[in-house]
Amino acid sequence: MVAPSLVLLLTLVVGDVEEEKYGVKYASTCEVCKVVAIEFGNKLSESKATHAVLETGYSHTKDKKKTLYVKSELRLIETLDGICDRVLQYNIHKERKDSTRFAKGQSETFGTLEGLVAKGVKVDIGIPHELWDKPSAEVTQLKAQCETLLERHDEDIEEWYFEKQGQISFEDYVCRGKALRKGEDSCLEDVIEVKGKKTKKKKSKGKKEKGETGDKEEL
């Protein structure tokens, strides 16, 4: 059996080698939790408009329990389902050096390269053109890291959803409070640059609209 410290050391070494040799830099735990928080919030927003009422209990009894869908366990299950698959919609923006390198939409780098290809310029970056739109190694790994985080913190997410929602944000409770060690949460407040203008991501601290959370801004 390999000691945990040795496993961590091997992981760090492999990561350093891949970054140095292939330019691959996998997501930190902070970056993973940030993406999960964004996608969790987005999926909650997609289902907030319904006013459906769920009835649970045996059909032959009159003691059925009525629950609003927006506060139900079913909504939580449906929100969690497929979150990590949505991560595959992200791209790695290598021109950015902070956590905003993980974002949806084509990166400036590949946008420029596509423009050159459209003009008939032969571009060789060591990757076939038909694979340019495929998830990168970082994004594929991010999906796996997302699944691990959800598995490790499923109880924390449930506790936030049923007991803390409306009082504290998902980022503050799950990321800052449970998943990250002290000093690891700086990426949650990274500055996003849009067309030369700097826009600070809204802080997740403070109360949200009751029953909802998450930064709905896509990076």
N, C-alpha and C positions, 0 to 999 in steps of 0.2 A: 504493500500500500504506500502510495506516494504522499509525503507530508504536505499539508495545505500550503505551508510557506514555500515549498519547492514548486508546487503547482503554480502559485502566484508568480514566482520568479520566472518559470518557464514561459508563462503567458506574456509577461512583460518583455522578455527577451525576444520571443517570436514576433510580438507586436513591433518592437523597435527595428528588428531586421526587415520586416515587411515594409515598414514606413520608409526606411532608408533605401532599400533595394528597389521597391516597386511604387513608392509614393502612396502607400495605403495607410491611412490613419483611422482606426476604428473609433466608434463613438464612445465617449466617456459615459459613466453612469448618469451624470447630470444631463447630458445631451439626450440619452435614451428616455429619461423620465420627462424631460421637456417635451419631446415628441409625443409620448404617451398622453401627457396632460392636454396637449393641443388637440389630438385626435379624439380623446375621450370627450372633451368639451364640445368639439364639432359634432360628434354623433349624438350627444345629449340635445344639442340645439335642433338637430334634424327631427327629433321626436317630441319636442316640447309643446307643439301646437295642439296635439290631440287632447280631447277632454273625455276620452273613453273611461268607463268604469269597469273594473274586472270583478267578477264574482268567483270566490273560491269556496270549496266545501262540497259535501255530497249532495247530489241532485234531489234526493228524497227527503232532505231535511230543510227546515226553514231558517236554520242558523248559518246561512251563507255569509261570508265576510266580503264586504265591498271595499275595493281599494282603487284609488285613482291610478290610472296607468303611469302617469308621470312620477309617482312615488312608489311604484311597484317593483318587485323582484324581477318580473318579466322584462321591464325596461332596462334594468341593470344588465341582465343576461344578454339582451339584444344589443346593448351598447358595447359590451365587451367583445361580443362575437365579431370577428373580422377586423378588429382594430389593427393588429399587427400586419394583416394583409394590406391595409391602406398605406403602411410604411413603404411598400414597394412603389408607390406613386412618387416618392421623393427622389431627388437627384443629389449628387454631391457637387457642390459649387466650390471648386478648388481655389477660385480667386478670393474666397472669403476665408479668414483665418480663425473665426470663432464658431460658436454653435450654429450660426445662421448658414453655415456651409451645408447643413442638411435642410433642404427646402424643396417644395414642389416647383415645377416649372423647369425649363431648360436653363442650364448655367450660361453665363456670359461667354465662357470659354468655348463651349460647344456651339453656342449660337453663332459666334464668329467663324468657327470652323465650317459650320453648315453653310454660312454665307459664301465662304471661299469655294466649297464644293459646288454650290449652285452656279458659281461663275466659271466653272470648268477647271478650277485649280486642283491639282492632285495633292491630296493631303494624306500623309502617312504618319499616324501616331502610334502605330503598333497594334491597333485594334481595328478589325474590319468595320467598314462603315455601317453595315447592317446591324452591328452590335452596339452602336453608339447609344441607342435608346434603351438598351437593356439595363436592369439594375446593376450598379457597380458592386464591387466586393464590400465596400463600406455599408451600402444600403442593404445588401443581402444579410450582412452580419447584424445590422441594426434591427432587422426583423426578428432575428434569433434572440437578440438581446431584449427586445420588446417582450417576447414570449416568456423569457426567463423572469423579467421584472414583474409581469402580471402574475406569474405563478408564485413568486416569492411574497408578493404583497397583496394577494387576493383578499385576505381578511382586512387589511388596512383600507383597501378600496371599498369594500362592503361597509366598513364602519363609517367611512367618510360619506358614502352615498346615503345611508339610512339615518345617521346620527349627526353628522357635521355639515352636511350640505346646506348652504345658505348662511353658515356661520364663519366658515374658513374656506379658502380656495383649495382645489385639488392639488395645485403645486405646493402650497404651504403645508398642507396636512400630509400628503403622501410623499412628495418629493423631499421637501425640506425636513419634515418631521420624522419620516420613516426610512426612505430609501437612501438618503445621502448623509454622509458624515459632515461634521462641522467644517465649513470652508470649501465644500464641494459644490455649493449651489450658485456660484457666480454666473454660470452660463444662463441661468433663468432670467437674468436681466441684461442680456447682451443687446447691443445697439444694432438695429437693422438699417442698412443703407439702401435707399430706394431712389434710383436715378440721381445719384449725387447728393441726396438729402438724407440726413440722419434722423431716424425716427426711433425713439426709445420704446421698447415693448412695454406696455402697461404693466405696472406692478401687480402681482397676483394677490397682494395682501389686501385685507379689508373685505367688507361684505359684498356679495354678489346678489343679483336678483334671486329671491328665494326659490330654491329648487334647481338653479342652474349654476354652472361655473364654466371655467375653461376660457382660454384666450381664443377668440374666434378669428383672430387675424392669422392668415396663412403667411408663412415666411416666404 
